[in-house]
Amino acid sequence: MSSGVYGSPLVTVKDGTGRTYDFFDNATFRSYLNQLATGATIGSLSSYLDEFKTFPQVDEVLVTYFDEAVKSSEGKQRIAGSILVGCLSELLVLRLLKTIGEYLGDVNSVQNYLSKKNNIQRQFDFTKQMVVKGRVKIEATGTLTAVQPRAFRDFDDIAVHAFDSIRLRRNEYVHPTPDLTLDTLPSADVIANHIQAFNPYAKVFLTLIDMFKNAVP
């Protein structure tokens, strides 16, 4: 287990079909286990939206995606919820790349990412490389504050793990197979728990975006 953004462990579990899910705090993980054991339904997710709104660099577009993901999941619309969370994740990645690219003077950062559209792993490897380049430049300028290195550690601990988990859930819905059945797809509660666990992931990206936007080139 790795250290989470709030100092909590990263918990990785597999369901009965072998799918892997990542949770970033023990309370969310226990909630998921309780739902599996008791068949309980998840309550309101609005508090997660309220928390999301407090993060730096959150705007109307990001809030709309998160709000509709919450409403979809509360209505047990697992397909819409999963796709919206996946799209929101991609928005955060693209905005981070654009911001780092502007900081580094690299006008091709987003295009280089998009050119790897047929290989998600290469896309995220490129994202990690850009984060490293941005960190190296900030450190070289001597403007990195005492607390900012944690944002980079959280990126390594959280974003790298969550990206795959979120992407896989979205892809299972967006790219169906001929033999698809609802029983082979993640349940509505799994998608709701992804929303519960999304804020630590989002905070990593939004904190880095804010850092690079405010850094002196």
PyRosetta script that sets phi, psi and omega in degrees:
from pyrosetta import init, pose_from_sequence

init()
pose = pose_from_sequence("MSSGVYGSPLVTVKDGTGRTYDFFDNATFRSYLNQLATGATIGSLSSYLDEFKTFPQVDEVLVTYFDEAVKSSEGKQRIAGSILVGCLSELLVLRLLKTIGEYLGDVNSVQNYLSKKNNIQRQFDFTKQMVVKGRVKIEATGTLTAVQPRAFRDFDDIAVHAFDSIRLRRNEYVHPTPDLTLDTLPSADVIANHIQAFNPYAKVFLTLIDMFKNAVP")
pose.set_psi(1, 146.7)
pose.set_omega(1, -179.3)
pose.set_phi(2, -109.5)
pose.set_psi(2, 164.5)
pose.set_omega(2, 178.7)
pose.set_phi(3, -77.9)
pose.set_psi(3, 131.2)
pose.set_omega(3, -179.3)
pose.set_phi(4, -88.8)
pose.set_psi(4, 178.0)
pose.set_omega(4, -174.7)
pose.set_phi(5, -67.7)
pose.set_psi(5, -24.6)
pose.set_omega(5, 177.3)
pose.set_phi(6, -103.7)
pose.set_psi(6, 17.8)
pose.set_omega(6, -179.4)
pose.set_phi(7, 81.4)
pose.set_psi(7, 9.0)
pose.set_omega(7, -179.2)
pose.set_phi(8, -96.4)
pose.set_psi(8, 158.3)
pose.set_omega(8, -178.1)
pose.set_phi(9, -73.5)
pose.set_psi(9, 149.5)
pose.set_omega(9, 170.8)
pose.set_phi(10, -86.4)
pose.set_psi(10, 119.3)
pose.set_omega(10, -176.4)
pose.set_phi(11, -107.5)
pose.set_psi(11, 121.9)
pose.set_omega(11, 179.3)
pose.set_phi(12, -111.3)
pose.set_psi(12, 126.4)
pose.set_omega(12, -178.4)
pose.set_phi(13, -131.0)
pose.set_psi(13, 161.6)
pose.set_omega(13, 174.7)
pose.set_phi(14, -120.3)
pose.set_psi(14, 141.5)
pose.set_omega(14, 176.3)
pose.set_phi(15, -89.7)
pose.set_psi(15, -172.1)
pose.set_omega(15, -175.6)
pose.set_phi(16, -65.7)
pose.set_psi(16, -17.6)
pose.set_omega(16, 179.3)
pose.set_phi(17, -95.7)
pose.set_psi(17, -0.5)
pose.set_omega(17, 179.8)
pose.set_phi(18, 92.5)
pose.set_psi(18, 0.4)
pose.set_omega(18, 177.1)
pose.set_phi(19, -69.0)
pose.set_psi(19, 146.7)
pose.set_omega(19, 179.4)
pose.set_phi(20, -104.6)
pose.set_psi(20, 135.8)
pose.set_omega(20, 177.4)
pose.set_phi(21, -127.6)
pose.set_psi(21, 142.4)
pose.set_omega(21, 178.9)
pose.set_phi(22, -110.6)
pose.set_psi(22, 136.1)
pose.set_omega(22, 175.9)
pose.set_phi(23, -126.1)
pose.set_psi(23, 146.3)
pose.set_omega(23, -171.1)
pose.set_phi(24, -112.7)
pose.set_psi(24, 7.2)
pose.set_omega(24, 171.0)
pose.set_phi(25, -154.0)
pose.set_psi(25, 152.8)
pose.set_omega(25, -175.0)
pose.set_phi(26, -67.1)
pose.set_psi(26, -30.8)
pose.set_omega(26, -179.1)
pose.set_phi(27, -63.7)
pose.set_psi(27, -43.1)
pose.set_omega(27, 178.6)
pose.set_phi(28, -65.2)
pose.set_psi(28, -41.0)
pose.set_omega(28, 179.8)
pose.set_phi(29, -62.8)
pose.set_psi(29, -44.3)
pose.set_omega(29, 179.4)
pose.set_phi(30, -64.4)
pose.set_psi(30, -37.6)
pose.set_omega(30, 177.6)
pose.set_phi(31, -60.9)
pose.set_psi(31, -43.0)
pose.set_omega(31, 179.1)
pose.set_phi(32, -62.6)
pose.set_psi(32, -46.1)
pose.set_omega(32, 179.7)
pose.set_phi(33, -63.1)
pose.set_psi(33, -39.3)
pose.set_omega(33, 179.2)
pose.set_phi(34, -63.6)
pose.set_psi(34, -39.9)
pose.set_omega(34, 179.0)
pose.set_phi(35, -65.3)
pose.set_psi(35, -39.0)
pose.set_omega(35, 177.7)
pose.set_phi(36, -63.7)
pose.set_psi(36, -40.1)
pose.set_omega(36, -174.3)
pose.set_phi(37, -78.2)
pose.set_psi(37, -34.7)
pose.set_omega(37, -171.9)
pose.set_phi(38, -111.6)
pose.set_psi(38, -12.6)
pose.set_omega(38, -175.4)
pose.set_phi(39, 75.1)
pose.set_psi(39, 14.2)
pose.set_omega(39, -179.4)
pose.set_phi(40, -64.5)
pose.set_psi(40, 152.7)
pose.set_omega(40, 177.7)
pose.set_phi(41, -99.9)
pose.set_psi(41, 151.8)
pose.set_omega(41, -178.6)
pose.set_phi(42, -77.0)
pose.set_psi(42, 145.6)
pose.set_omega(42, -179.5)
pose.set_phi(43, -85.3)
pose.set_psi(43, -155.6)
pose.set_omega(43, -178.1)
pose.set_phi(44, -64.6)
pose.set_psi(44, 139.4)
pose.set_omega(44, 177.6)
pose.set_phi(45, -105.7)
pose.set_psi(45, 7.8)
pose.set_omega(45, -174.0)
pose.set_phi(46, -63.8)
pose.set_psi(46, -28.5)
pose.set_omega(46, -179.7)
pose.set_phi(47, -65.0)
pose.set_psi(47, -29.3)
pose.set_omega(47, 178.3)
pose.set_phi(48, -71.8)
pose.set_psi(48, -35.2)
pose.set_omega(48, 174.9)
pose.set_phi(49, -66.6)
pose.set_psi(49, -41.7)
pose.set_omega(49, 178.8)
pose.set_phi(50, -60.8)
pose.set_psi(50, -41.8)
pose.set_omega(50, 178.4)
pose.set_phi(51, -65.6)
pose.set_psi(51, -42.4)
pose.set_omega(51, -179.8)
pose.set_phi(52, -57.2)
pose.set_psi(52, -39.3)
pose.set_omega(52, -178.3)
pose.set_phi(53, -64.4)
pose.set_psi(53, -20.7)
pose.set_omega(53, -177.8)
pose.set_phi(54, -84.5)
pose.set_psi(54, -9.0)
pose.set_omega(54, -176.8)
pose.set_phi(55, -75.7)
pose.set_psi(55, 154.9)
pose.set_omega(55, 178.7)
pose.set_phi(56, -67.1)
pose.set_psi(56, 149.4)
pose.set_omega(56, 174.3)
pose.set_phi(57, 67.5)
pose.set_psi(57, 15.2)
pose.set_omega(57, 175.0)
pose.set_phi(58, -81.4)
pose.set_psi(58, 132.3)
pose.set_omega(58, 179.6)
pose.set_phi(59, -128.7)
pose.set_psi(59, -174.5)
pose.set_omega(59, -174.3)
pose.set_phi(60, -61.8)
pose.set_psi(60, -36.5)
pose.set_omega(60, -179.3)
pose.set_phi(61, -64.7)
pose.set_psi(61, -49.3)
pose.set_omega(61, -179.8)
pose.set_phi(62, -62.6)
pose.set_psi(62, -42.1)
pose.set_omega(62, 179.9)
pose.set_phi(63, -62.5)
pose.set_psi(63, -39.5)
pose.set_omega(63, -179.6)
pose.set_phi(64, -62.6)
pose.set_psi(64, -45.1)
pose.set_omega(64, 177.8)
pose.set_phi(65, -60.4)
pose.set_psi(65, -46.2)
pose.set_omega(65, -177.5)
pose.set_phi(66, -66.6)
pose.set_psi(66, -42.2)
pose.set_omega(66, -179.2)
pose.set_phi(67, -60.6)
pose.set_psi(67, -44.6)
pose.set_omega(67, -178.8)
pose.set_phi(68, -72.1)
pose.set_psi(68, -30.0)
pose.set_omega(68, 174.1)
pose.set_phi(69, -64.9)
pose.set_psi(69, -42.1)
pose.set_omega(69, 177.8)
pose.set_phi(70, -62.2)
pose.set_psi(70, -48.9)
pose.set_omega(70, -178.4)
pose.set_phi(71, -63.0)
pose.set_psi(71, -38.9)
pose.set_omega(71, 178.9)
pose.set_phi(72, -63.9)
pose.set_psi(72, -44.5)
pose.set_omega(72, -176.9)
pose.set_phi(73, -70.2)
pose.set_psi(73, -38.6)
pose.set_omega(73, 177.3)
pose.set_phi(74, -65.0)
pose.set_psi(74, -28.1)
pose.set_omega(74, 176.5)
pose.set_phi(75, -89.1)
pose.set_psi(75, 11.6)
pose.set_omega(75, 179.8)
pose.set_phi(76, 61.9)
pose.set_psi(76, 25.9)
pose.set_omega(76, 176.3)
pose.set_phi(77, -91.5)
pose.set_psi(77, 79.4)
pose.set_omega(77, -169.5)
pose.set_phi(78, -68.2)
pose.set_psi(78, -32.1)
pose.set_omega(78, -179.3)
pose.set_phi(79, -65.8)
pose.set_psi(79, -49.9)
pose.set_omega(79, -180.0)
pose.set_phi(80, -62.7)
pose.set_psi(80, -43.0)
pose.set_omega(80, -179.1)
pose.set_phi(81, -61.1)
pose.set_psi(81, -44.0)
pose.set_omega(81, -179.1)
pose.set_phi(82, -64.6)
pose.set_psi(82, -43.4)
pose.set_omega(82, -178.9)
pose.set_phi(83, -65.7)
pose.set_psi(83, -41.5)
pose.set_omega(83, -178.9)
pose.set_phi(84, -65.9)
pose.set_psi(84, -40.6)
pose.set_omega(84, 176.5)
pose.set_phi(85, -63.7)
pose.set_psi(85, -40.3)
pose.set_omega(85, 177.6)
pose.set_phi(86, -63.8)
pose.set_psi(86, -41.6)
pose.set_omega(86, 178.2)
pose.set_phi(87, -65.8)
pose.set_psi(87, -40.0)
pose.set_omega(87, 178.4)
pose.set_phi(88, -63.4)
pose.set_psi(88, -40.0)
pose.set_omega(88, 176.0)
pose.set_phi(89, -60.1)
pose.set_psi(89, -45.1)
pose.set_omega(89, -179.4)
pose.set_phi(90, -65.4)
pose.set_psi(90, -37.2)
pose.set_omega(90, 176.2)
pose.set_phi(91, -58.9)
pose.set_psi(91, -43.3)
pose.set_omega(91, -179.8)
pose.set_phi(92, -64.4)
pose.set_psi(92, -41.6)
pose.set_omega(92, 178.8)
pose.set_phi(93, -62.1)
pose.set_psi(93, -47.8)
pose.set_omega(93, -178.2)
pose.set_phi(94, -63.8)
pose.set_psi(94, -39.6)
pose.set_omega(94, 179.1)
pose.set_phi(95, -67.7)
pose.set_psi(95, -36.7)
pose.set_omega(95, 177.2)
pose.set_phi(96, -64.5)
pose.set_psi(96, -44.6)
pose.set_omega(96, 179.6)
pose.set_phi(97, -62.3)
pose.set_psi(97, -41.9)
pose.set_omega(97, 179.4)
pose.set_phi(98, -62.4)
pose.set_psi(98, -43.3)
pose.set_omega(98, -177.9)
pose.set_phi(99, -67.6)
pose.set_psi(99, -44.2)
pose.set_omega(99, 177.9)
pose.set_phi(100, -65.5)
pose.set_psi(100, -40.6)
pose.set_omega(100, 178.3)
pose.set_phi(101, -58.8)
pose.set_psi(101, -43.1)
pose.set_omega(101, 178.0)
pose.set_phi(102, -64.7)
pose.set_psi(102, -38.8)
pose.set_omega(102, 179.0)
pose.set_phi(103, -65.6)
pose.set_psi(103, -38.4)
pose.set_omega(103, -178.4)
pose.set_phi(104, -86.7)
pose.set_psi(104, -8.1)
pose.set_omega(104, -175.4)
pose.set_phi(105, 75.4)
pose.set_psi(105, 25.6)
pose.set_omega(105, -179.4)
pose.set_phi(106, -102.9)
pose.set_psi(106, 100.6)
pose.set_omega(106, -175.9)
pose.set_phi(107, -76.6)
pose.set_psi(107, -9.4)
pose.set_omega(107, -176.1)
pose.set_phi(108, -103.0)
pose.set_psi(108, 9.0)
pose.set_omega(108, -172.9)
pose.set_phi(109, -59.4)
pose.set_psi(109, -47.5)
pose.set_omega(109, -178.7)
pose.set_phi(110, -69.2)
pose.set_psi(110, -42.2)
pose.set_omega(110, -179.2)
pose.set_phi(111, -63.4)
pose.set_psi(111, -38.0)
pose.set_omega(111, 178.1)
pose.set_phi(112, -63.9)
pose.set_psi(112, -36.3)
pose.set_omega(112, 176.5)
pose.set_phi(113, -65.9)
pose.set_psi(113, -48.8)
pose.set_omega(113, -177.0)
pose.set_phi(114, -65.6)
pose.set_psi(114, -27.8)
pose.set_omega(114, -179.6)
pose.set_phi(115, -66.7)
pose.set_psi(115, -15.0)
pose.set_omega(115, -179.9)
pose.set_phi(116, -100.9)
pose.set_psi(116, 27.0)
pose.set_omega(116, -171.4)
pose.set_phi(117, -61.6)
pose.set_psi(117, -21.3)
pose.set_omega(117, 179.8)
pose.set_phi(118, -87.0)
pose.set_psi(118, 2.8)
pose.set_omega(118, -179.4)
pose.set_phi(119, -144.1)
pose.set_psi(119, 95.1)
pose.set_omega(119, -176.1)
pose.set_phi(120, -61.0)
pose.set_psi(120, -37.9)
pose.set_omega(120, -179.2)
pose.set_phi(121, -63.6)
pose.set_psi(121, -40.8)
pose.set_omega(121, 177.4)
pose.set_phi(122, -64.6)
pose.set_psi(122, -36.1)
pose.set_omega(122, 177.6)
pose.set_phi(123, -61.9)
pose.set_psi(123, -46.1)
pose.set_omega(123, -177.3)
pose.set_phi(124, -74.3)
pose.set_psi(124, -32.1)
pose.set_omega(124, 173.7)
pose.set_phi(125, -60.6)
pose.set_psi(125, -39.9)
pose.set_omega(125, 177.2)
pose.set_phi(126, -64.1)
pose.set_psi(126, -40.6)
pose.set_omega(126, 177.3)
pose.set_phi(127, -59.8)
pose.set_psi(127, -45.5)
pose.set_omega(127, 179.1)
pose.set_phi(128, -61.3)
pose.set_psi(128, -40.3)
pose.set_omega(128, 178.5)
pose.set_phi(129, -62.6)
pose.set_psi(129, -40.4)
pose.set_omega(129, 179.1)
pose.set_phi(130, -65.9)
pose.set_psi(130, -38.5)
pose.set_omega(130, 177.3)
pose.set_phi(131, -62.0)
pose.set_psi(131, -42.4)
pose.set_omega(131, 178.6)
pose.set_phi(132, -63.0)
pose.set_psi(132, -44.3)
pose.set_omega(132, 179.5)
pose.set_phi(133, -60.9)
pose.set_psi(133, -42.0)
pose.set_omega(133, 178.7)
pose.set_phi(134, -64.7)
pose.set_psi(134, -40.8)
pose.set_omega(134, 179.4)
pose.set_phi(135, -65.0)
pose.set_psi(135, -42.9)
pose.set_omega(135, -179.8)
pose.set_phi(136, -57.9)
pose.set_psi(136, -42.2)
pose.set_omega(136, -179.0)
pose.set_phi(137, -68.6)
pose.set_psi(137, -42.8)
pose.set_omega(137, 178.2)
pose.set_phi(138, -61.2)
pose.set_psi(138, -43.8)
pose.set_omega(138, 179.4)
pose.set_phi(139, -63.0)
pose.set_psi(139, -36.6)
pose.set_omega(139, -179.2)
pose.set_phi(140, -67.3)
pose.set_psi(140, -29.3)
pose.set_omega(140, 179.8)
pose.set_phi(141, -79.5)
pose.set_psi(141, -12.3)
pose.set_omega(141, 179.9)
pose.set_phi(142, 73.7)
pose.set_psi(142, 17.8)
pose.set_omega(142, -177.0)
pose.set_phi(143, -103.1)
pose.set_psi(143, 3.2)
pose.set_omega(143, 179.4)
pose.set_phi(144, -70.3)
pose.set_psi(144, 123.3)
pose.set_omega(144, -178.7)
pose.set_phi(145, -78.0)
pose.set_psi(145, 172.9)
pose.set_omega(145, -176.4)
pose.set_phi(146, -65.7)
pose.set_psi(146, -29.5)
pose.set_omega(146, -175.1)
pose.set_phi(147, -94.7)
pose.set_psi(147, -16.3)
pose.set_omega(147, -175.2)
pose.set_phi(148, -67.6)
pose.set_psi(148, -31.4)
pose.set_omega(148, 177.5)
pose.set_phi(149, -55.9)
pose.set_psi(149, -26.3)
pose.set_omega(149, 179.3)
pose.set_phi(150, -64.1)
pose.set_psi(150, -34.3)
pose.set_omega(150, 179.4)
pose.set_phi(151, -61.3)
pose.set_psi(151, -37.8)
pose.set_omega(151, 178.8)
pose.set_phi(152, -71.9)
pose.set_psi(152, -37.8)
pose.set_omega(152, 176.5)
pose.set_phi(153, -64.3)
pose.set_psi(153, -40.9)
pose.set_omega(153, 179.2)
pose.set_phi(154, -64.8)
pose.set_psi(154, -33.9)
pose.set_omega(154, 176.2)
pose.set_phi(155, -61.1)
pose.set_psi(155, -45.9)
pose.set_omega(155, 179.2)
pose.set_phi(156, -65.2)
pose.set_psi(156, -38.8)
pose.set_omega(156, -175.1)
pose.set_phi(157, -77.8)
pose.set_psi(157, -38.4)
pose.set_omega(157, -169.2)
pose.set_phi(158, -107.6)
pose.set_psi(158, -54.8)
pose.set_omega(158, -171.9)
pose.set_phi(159, -61.2)
pose.set_psi(159, -40.5)
pose.set_omega(159, -177.5)
pose.set_phi(160, -62.6)
pose.set_psi(160, -36.3)
pose.set_omega(160, 179.9)
pose.set_phi(161, -78.2)
pose.set_psi(161, -46.6)
pose.set_omega(161, -172.4)
pose.set_phi(162, -69.7)
pose.set_psi(162, -33.3)
pose.set_omega(162, -177.7)
pose.set_phi(163, -53.8)
pose.set_psi(163, -48.2)
pose.set_omega(163, -178.6)
pose.set_phi(164, -65.5)
pose.set_psi(164, -41.3)
pose.set_omega(164, -178.0)
pose.set_phi(165, -64.2)
pose.set_psi(165, -44.9)
pose.set_omega(165, 179.2)
pose.set_phi(166, -66.6)
pose.set_psi(166, -44.0)
pose.set_omega(166, -178.6)
pose.set_phi(167, -61.7)
pose.set_psi(167, -44.2)
pose.set_omega(167, -177.9)
pose.set_phi(168, -63.7)
pose.set_psi(168, -41.1)
pose.set_omega(168, 178.4)
pose.set_phi(169, -62.8)
pose.set_psi(169, -45.6)
pose.set_omega(169, -179.8)
pose.set_phi(170, -62.3)
pose.set_psi(170, -45.1)
pose.set_omega(170, -176.0)
pose.set_phi(171, -64.4)
pose.set_psi(171, -30.7)
pose.set_omega(171, 178.6)
pose.set_phi(172, -63.8)
pose.set_psi(172, -28.7)
pose.set_omega(172, 178.5)
pose.set_phi(173, -90.5)
pose.set_psi(173, -40.7)
pose.set_omega(173, -174.9)
pose.set_phi(174, -73.8)
pose.set_psi(174, -31.2)
pose.set_omega(174, -176.9)
pose.set_phi(175, -119.2)
pose.set_psi(175, 73.2)
pose.set_omega(175, -177.5)
pose.set_phi(176, -70.1)
pose.set_psi(176, 158.4)
pose.set_omega(176, 175.9)
pose.set_phi(177, -102.5)
pose.set_psi(177, 163.1)
pose.set_omega(177, -179.9)
pose.set_phi(178, -60.7)
pose.set_psi(178, -27.2)
pose.set_omega(178, -176.3)
pose.set_phi(179, -97.6)
pose.set_psi(179, 17.9)
pose.set_omega(179, -176.7)
pose.set_phi(180, -59.2)
pose.set_psi(180, 134.6)
pose.set_omega(180, 169.0)
pose.set_phi(181, -130.6)
pose.set_psi(181, 156.8)
pose.set_omega(181, 179.3)
pose.set_phi(182, -63.5)
pose.set_psi(182, -28.8)
pose.set_omega(182, -179.6)
pose.set_phi(183, -68.3)
pose.set_psi(183, -23.0)
pose.set_omega(183, -179.2)
pose.set_phi(184, -88.9)
pose.set_psi(184, -4.9)
pose.set_omega(184, 179.3)
pose.set_phi(185, -96.9)
pose.set_psi(185, 155.1)
pose.set_omega(185, 176.0)
pose.set_phi(186, -58.3)
pose.set_psi(186, 144.7)
pose.set_omega(186, -177.8)
pose.set_phi(187, -73.7)
pose.set_psi(187, 167.8)
pose.set_omega(187, 177.5)
pose.set_phi(188, -61.0)
pose.set_psi(188, -35.0)
pose.set_omega(188, -179.6)
pose.set_phi(189, -67.4)
pose.set_psi(189, -33.9)
pose.set_omega(189, 177.0)
pose.set_phi(190, -63.3)
pose.set_psi(190, -44.4)
pose.set_omega(190, 179.6)
pose.set_phi(191, -64.8)
pose.set_psi(191, -41.1)
pose.set_omega(191, 177.2)
pose.set_phi(192, -60.4)
pose.set_psi(192, -38.3)
pose.set_omega(192, 178.5)
pose.set_phi(193, -70.5)
pose.set_psi(193, -28.9)
pose.set_omega(193, 173.0)
pose.set_phi(194, -64.0)
pose.set_psi(194, -36.2)
pose.set_omega(194, 176.9)
pose.set_phi(195, -67.9)
pose.set_psi(195, -41.0)
pose.set_omega(195, 177.0)
pose.set_phi(196, -58.8)
pose.set_psi(196, -37.0)
pose.set_omega(196, -175.8)
pose.set_phi(197, -92.8)
pose.set_psi(197, 3.3)
pose.set_omega(197, -172.8)
pose.set_phi(198, -76.8)
pose.set_psi(198, -31.6)
pose.set_omega(198, -173.5)
pose.set_phi(199, -60.8)
pose.set_psi(199, -43.0)
pose.set_omega(199, 176.0)
pose.set_phi(200, -59.5)
pose.set_psi(200, -38.6)
pose.set_omega(200, 177.4)
pose.set_phi(201, -63.7)
pose.set_psi(201, -48.9)
pose.set_omega(201, -179.1)
pose.set_phi(202, -62.4)
pose.set_psi(202, -39.4)
pose.set_omega(202, -176.8)
pose.set_phi(203, -62.6)
pose.set_psi(203, -34.9)
pose.set_omega(203, 176.7)
pose.set_phi(204, -57.7)
pose.set_psi(204, -52.2)
pose.set_omega(204, -177.6)
pose.set_phi(205, -65.7)
pose.set_psi(205, -45.5)
pose.set_omega(205, -176.1)
pose.set_phi(206, -67.6)
pose.set_psi(206, -34.4)
pose.set_omega(206, 176.4)
pose.set_phi(207, -66.7)
pose.set_psi(207, -42.6)
pose.set_omega(207, 178.0)
pose.set_phi(208, -67.2)
pose.set_psi(208, -40.2)
pose.set_omega(208, 176.7)
pose.set_phi(209, -58.9)
pose.set_psi(209, -45.7)
pose.set_omega(209, 179.6)
pose.set_phi(210, -63.4)
pose.set_psi(210, -39.8)
pose.set_omega(210, -179.6)
pose.set_phi(211, -61.7)
pose.set_psi(211, -48.1)
pose.set_omega(211, -177.4)
pose.set_phi(212, -73.1)
pose.set_psi(212, -30.7)
pose.set_omega(212, 177.3)
pose.set_phi(213, -66.5)
pose.set_psi(213, -32.0)
pose.set_omega(213, -177.1)
pose.set_phi(214, -97.7)
pose.set_psi(214, -1.9)
pose.set_omega(214, 179.5)
pose.set_phi(215, -76.1)
pose.set_psi(215, 147.8)
pose.set_omega(215, 177.1)
pose.set_phi(216, -80.1)
pose.set_psi(216, 122.5)
pose.set_omega(216, -177.9)
pose.set_phi(217, -60.5)
pose.dump_pdb("model.pdb")
